[in-house]
Amino acid sequence: MLSKQAPSALVAETLDVDHMLGGDYYCATLADGVSQEFCRAELPRGRRQARTAAQAARASCKFATRMGSEFFFAWHPGHVAAGVEEHGWTATDPWDGKELPLSMTHGLLIPKSIGFMTTYANGTLEVCEVPDPSVEGSSWIFERFGPFPGRGGGQWQSAAWDDAGKFESKLHLGDVYITAFGFSPTLSDGTILGSPPSHIHHMHVTASQGAQFQYLRKELFAFQYTKDGSIGVPFDVHGDRQCQKDLGGTDCLIRGFPTGFGQRITDKMWTFYDLIDERPKNSPLMNAYSEHTYRWSRSVQRYMGRFVSMIPSNLGGHDDYLLRFEVTSNQEYLVWSEMAFLRNATLHQAFWHTHHDFTVDAWAISATARQLGLGKGVYSKHHVSLNDAGVSMRSAMVTVLDNLAAAQEECRAPTAKCTSMPRARCTLQHDRWDSLEGGGIVERYHAPRCNEPWAFKEGEVYTLLAWHKAIAPVAASKLVWMHTTLYGLYTEADPTQPTQSHDIGLSSDLIAEHGVAGFMKSGFEVWHY
């Protein structure tokens, strides 16, 4: 696995509070009472309460095979050849211009599992719904798919189906609010499999995407608005959502929202996911399952939404970007994008998603790219090889922070016309690893370091920056697909107004070039630099 690297301490210079979100002492410092409640739901105690409630409900489950016209499947190797023949899926290395091998042309072009999976499951999809004994008027829904027979060796295990949670029929009868959500790989008896041995590459539940979009490309690149105007992914789980052992471990694969809050869904949803059997090759047979968990209610909840903001790709048709790491040099990168969130809303709970093996830090800063010195000189491109630019990562970090300080000084001037003070908002936690038996470390979820709740004004600009290099030396030169995404849970500035269940932050310069409507029409086909 990996060898732990000493974290950078530079970011603490810009933060009012340098904390580890591990106790109520921090939540109590937040001036906003709503944010205090979201904060407490994130603590190990809050995660354990959600897990315990779900397990108590599941104990009375009697799973039944789903019937009807819903479509579900596991991937077959023939999808590769069919996709290449039908769509001509290819891609070019953005760093040397050469055509990429088939095994690398994934992202949103073909399933990420293609080229790696060795066996496929013809599993059974089962569902169970039981009342919540602790919350009147609420019910738990559990969906289980499997088995995935695996023997390790990095075997990928994937599936997808329509009408996730079987909410379509419920939506015909009235409002549906989701008040808790979780996803885990399990054994047949419901025992949760953490990572290792089973890694969640990704899992989405959303009406804005479907398997036709994500994998089969029936609607190439397009996104879909939901009936309430939402766009994005209201529910997902990735491999960096399991907490450190002393902060809850697999309890963090479920999230319960504060009492009285819920995400109102309006459309039936798809789910699709990839799991990876991380055990050594030729390990004993393990029959793994996937399990989705939903708590829902018809009782009116205070609306809350889920925010997603992602740095665009350096390749057309992808939601992730491609970086090259060489054996002979410790490659360092700065990847950045100026963004805008088109809502008047407060972000109460933020968290990052990235591929941590190649990520040193990630920053969200309320400032324009120009204020930070980006978009010009050696930082004119959005995906910058610092080695090629002759700049070290530390030097680049100091430059950005110096420019931030200068922008703050300008805004303090009596004649300044700043609408808000530039400031660092959120950074990646450096203490985000667990030690493994036998040596090595593995990435874990750890709430990021954030100053306070983030109140957005519609169209407010902010900048995301990601600092990448290999945490441990690479054994061979390799191309690596990367994400840097800031997530969050938000409420509207006006609590009486309905809130879309999910929304996205968009690249301000790509909005200027293509418009929001152009992005919605073409999606990741145009959403790249």
N, C-alpha and C positions, 0 to 999 in steps of 0.2 A: 504494500500500500504506500502511504506517504510518510515522509518525515516532517515533523512539525517545524515551521519556520517562524522566527520571532516576528511579531506583528509590528506594523508601523505605528508610531505614536503621533504622527503629524496632525491628524484630524482633531485631536483633543483641543488644539489651540483655538478652534473656531466654535466650540460647543459651550453652552452655558452650563449644561449638566452632563458630566461624563459618568454614566451609571451602568450598572448591570441590572437589567429588569428581572430581579429575582425576589422581590419582596414588596409588601404593601407600602413600605416607607416611601418608595418612589411614586407610586400611584397617588398617594395622599398629597404630593407636592403639586399636582396638576390643578390649575385654577378652575378648569371646566369640569363640572360634576359628571357630565356624560362621558368625557374622556377618562375619568377615574374608573367608571364602570367598565368600559372597554379594556382598560389597563388591567383591572383585576381579573377579568375573564381570561386574560393571557397568562396570568401567573400559574405556576405549577398546581396550586390549589384549584383554580378555576378549570384548568384542563382535566384534572382528576375528577372533578364533579361531573363534567360532561361525559367522560369515559365511564364512570360508575353508573350514571343514569342510563346510558346506552346499554351497558352490559346487563343491568337489571331487567330492562325491557326485553333484550334478546333472549334471556333465559326462558321466557315463556313462548318463544317463537316456534311455529310449525311451518317450515318452509314448504311452498307449493310451486310446482313448475309453472312458469308463466305461459299463458295461452293467448291466442289472438294473432293479429297480423304484424306484431312488432318484429323487427328485423334485427338479428344479431349474428355475429360471425366471429371466427378466428381467422387470422391471416394465412394465406397460402402462398408458397414461393412463386406461383404463376403470376401473381400480381406484379412482380418486377418486370418480367418480359412483356406483359400486356401494357404496363404503363409506359415503358420505353418505346414500344412500337406505336401505341396510340398517340402519345403526347410528345414524343421525342425528348424525354427528360434528359437534359445534360446540364452541366454547369462548368464555369471556368474559374480556376483558382484566382482570386483577386490580387494575389501577391506576386505571381509569376506569369499569369496569363495562360497557363496550360489547362487543357481539359481535365476535369476531375474524373477519377475512376468511379464506376457505378456505385460502389459501396459508400461513396461520399456524397452522392447527389440526393440527399434526403431533405431534412428540414420540412418544408411544406410542399415539396414536390412529390415525394413518395414516402411511405412509412419509414420512420426511423428504424424500425425493426428489420427492414429488408437488408439482406446481406449478412445478418448476424444470427437470425433465428435458425435453429436446427430441427426443432420439432414443433408441431402445431396441435392444439387441442380442439376436439369437438365436444365442448363442455355443455353443461345444462345451466340455463338461467332460472334461478328460483327467487321467490319473493315472499316476504312475511311482513304483516302490519299488525302492530299491537298498540293498545292505549298506553300513554305515558302515565305510570302510577303516581308520579310526583307533580305533574302539571295538568290540571283539569282542562279538557278540551284539546289536548295535544296528543299526537300519535307518533310512533316511531315506524319507519319503513326501512327494512333491510333487504338489499338485493345481493345475491350471491351467484357468482359464475365460476365454473370449473368442472372438473379438475384440470390443472395444467401439470402434466407429468414432467418432472425435470430431474436432470442429473448434473446440474451445475455447469461450469465452463462458460459462464456468461450467456446462457441461453435466454433469448427474449421470448416473452409470452404476452400476447396481445389479444384484445377483443374490443368489440364496440356494439352498441345497440341503440335503438330508437326508443323514445318515450321512457327515458331514465326515471326511475322511481314510480312509474305508472301514474304520473300526475295528470295526464291529458283528461281522463274522465273526471277527475276531481275539479279541474279548472272549469268544466262545463257547468258545475253546480255552485261556484262561488269563488271567493278569494282564497289564495293559498299563500301562507307565510312560512318560510323556512327559518327555524330558530336554532338549528344545529346541523352540522354536516361533517361527515368523516369518510375516509376511504383507507382500507388496509388490505394487504395480502394476508391470508390466513390459512390455517389448516382446516380440515373438514369440520372439526368441532368448534370452530370460531376462534381458536387460539391465534393471537396476532403474531405475524412474522415480521419482526423488525428488519433493519438492514445493518449487517447481514442477518439472514441468508438471502432475503428477497428485497431488491432495490426497486423503488417506484421511479421509473424514468419520468413518466408524466401521466396524469389522469385529468381529463376535463369533463365537466358536465355543463352544457351550455346549449342555448337555442340559437346563438349567433353563428355557430359552426356545427357541422355534422360530419359523419364519416364520409359522406359523399364529397364534402369539401376537403376535409383533412387528408383523406387517403385516396379515394376513388376519383376525385377531381371532376365530379359531374357538373359542379358549378365552379369553374376554375377561378380560384383566388377570391371570389366574392364573399363578403360578409353579409349578415342579415340583421336588420333591426328586429327587436321583439315588439310586441304590441304596445308596450309602455315606453318605447323609444330607447331601450337599452341596447348596448353593443359591448361585446367583450366576453369574459368568462366569469360567471358568477361563482362557480365552485371548481377548484382544482387542487391537486396535491402533487408535489414533486419530491424528488429524492432528498432535498434539503429541508424537509418539514418535520422530520423526526428530531426530537430534542435530545440534548445531552442527557445521560443517565440520571444525573442528580437534579435535572429540571423537568423530568416527566417522561423522557424516552418516547415510547409509542403513544402515550397520552396525547401528544401534540398532533397526531394524525386525525384528531377530531377537534372541532372548534364549536363551542356553544356561545351564542350571542348573549349579551346582557339581558336580564329580565325585562320584558316589554318591547324588545327590538326584534325585527325580523326582515328578511329579504322577501319581498312580494314577487312571486313569479307569475308570468302571464301566458307563457307558451310552453308546449311540451319540449323536452330537451333530449339531446343526444349525450351519450357518454362514450369515450374511447380512451384507451390507455395501453401502456407498455410496462410490463414488469421484467426484471432481470434476475435470473437465478445466479447469485454471486458465488456460490460454493465452488470448490475446485472441480475440475472436469472429472467425470466418472464417479461422482459422489453417489451415495445410495439414493434410490428413487424417492422423490418427495412430490406428493400431490398437493399442489398449492391451489388456492382459490382467491378470488377477489371479493371484497365485500364493501358495498356502498351503504352509508348510514345517513338517514334524514330524520330530523324531528320537524313536524309541521303542525300548523294550526290554522283554523279559519278565524280565530279571534283577531280583531284589529290590533296590529302592532305598530309601534313607531317605525316609520320607514327608515331603512338603512341601505346603503349600496356598497358595492365592491369596486374599488379603483384599481386599474392596471395601467402601468406606464412602462413602455419597453423601448430601449434604444434600437433604432432600425438597423437593418442588415447592410452588408456590403455586397450582397448578391440579390438579384431580382428573384422574386418568388419564394423568399425565405423569411421566417420570423426570427432566425438566429444569424449570427455573423461568423465568419470563418477566419481563424487566426492560425499562423504557422509558427511552430516552435522547433528550433534546431538544437541538435546535440552540441554543436561547437560553440554556440553563444546563448547566453541566457536572455532570450527575447523578452522585451518589455513593451507593453502597448498602453496607450491611452485611447479609449473609445468614448465618445461623447455625443450628446444631442440636446439641443434646446427644445423644450416641450411646452405645451399649454394644456390646461384643463378647463373645459368649457362649461363649468358649473360654479355656482355660488354654494360652496359646501365646505365642511370641516372634516379633515382627515384625522381620525382619532387613533387609529392603530395601523402602523406601517410595518412592512416586512419585505425583505429582498428575496429574489430568486436569481441564482447564477450557478455556474459550474465552478465550484470552489477550488478544485485541484489546480485551476489556472487563474485564480482571482485573488489579488492582494487586498483590494478595497473597492467600495462603491460609494459615491457621494450624491446626494440630492441637495441642490443649492438654489435658493430663491434669488436668482440673478440671471441676466441675459448672458448668452455665450460671449458677446463682445466685452461685457464687464469683466469676465473672467479671463480675457485675453485669448479666447478661442475663435476659430474661424479666420485666422490670419497667420502669416509666417509658417513656422514649422507645424502649427496646429490648424492649418487651413482645412485639412481633411478631417472627416469624422472618425476614421479608424487609422490611428497614427502609430506607426512603428517607431518607437522612441530610439531604438538602436540606429535605424536609418537616419533619423533626424539629428543624431549625435547628442541626445539629451538623456540623462538618467531619469528614472522614475521619481527619485527623491527630488531632484531639481525641478521637474515638471510640477510635482505636488506643491512645492514651495512657491513656484511662479503663480499657480492658480490661487493659492491662499493669499499671496501678496496682492494680487489683483483684486481679490474679494475685499481685502482690508482697504485698498485705495477707493473702491466703489463705495464702501461704507463711509469713508471720510468725505467723499464728495457729497453724499446724501445728507451729511450732518451740517453742511455749509448753509448759512442763512438764506442764500438765494437759490438753494437746490429745489428742484421740482419733482423729486422722487415720490412716487405714489406709495412705495413701501420700502423698508430698509432691506438691502441685500443681506442674506444670512444663510449659513449652513443649516440645513433642516434635518438631515438624516444620513447616517453612515453605517457601513457594515460592521457588525460585531467581529472583533478579531478572535475572541474566545468562543470558537464555534466548531470545535473538534472533540471527538471521543477517541480514547485509546482503545485499541483492539487487543484481544488476547493473542499472543504470538507476535505482537509488534505491529507498528503502523497506526495510522489514525484514519478517521472517516468523518466527512462533513456532517454537521448537525445544524438544526434550526436554533437560532438564538435571536430573540427580539433585538432589533437594531438600536443604536444609540440615536435618539431623536431629542430635539430640544423641548418640544411641547406640541400640543395639537396644532395642526396646520390649517388655517382658515384661508381657503382659496376665494378669490374674486374671479368671476367668469372671464376666461381668457388670460388669466395671470400666467406669466412666463416663468419657467424654472429650467434648470439645466441638470441633466443626469451625466455623471462621469463614472467610468469603470476603469480600474487599473489592473492590468493583467500581466502575469508571468507565471511560469511553472513553479508551484510550491516546492516540488522536488524535481531534481534533474530528470530530463526525459532520456530514455534508453535509446531512442531512435527518433529521427526527425519526423514530425507528424503535424497533420492538419487537425484542428480542434474546432468543433461547433460550439459557440458560446451564446449565452443569454445574459442580459443584465436587465432585470425587471423590478420595478418598485410596485408593490401591492399596498393596498390599504382598505380600511373600512371607513365609510364616510356617512355623514348626515347632512341634509340640506340646511342652509342658513335659516330658512323659515321652516320650523318643525311641523307646521300645519300643511305643508305642500307635499304631494306625493313625490317619491324619489324612485328613479329607475333602479332596478336591482343591481345593475352593474354598468360601468362606463369606463372609458379609456382616456388617458392623456395622449395627445397627438403631437408629432414633431411640428414645430411652428413653421419651419421653412418648407417642409413638404406640404403642409396645409396651404401655404402661400402659393406653391407651385401647382398643386393638383386640386385644392379645395377639399373640404370634408366629403362632399358628394363624390368627387373623383376617387378618393380613397375607398369609400364604401363600394363603389362600382368595381374597382380593380384590386383592392386589398394589397397583398404583399407583392403583386406584380409591379406596383409603382412605389411601394413603401420601402425604399432602400436608397442609399447614397452611392 
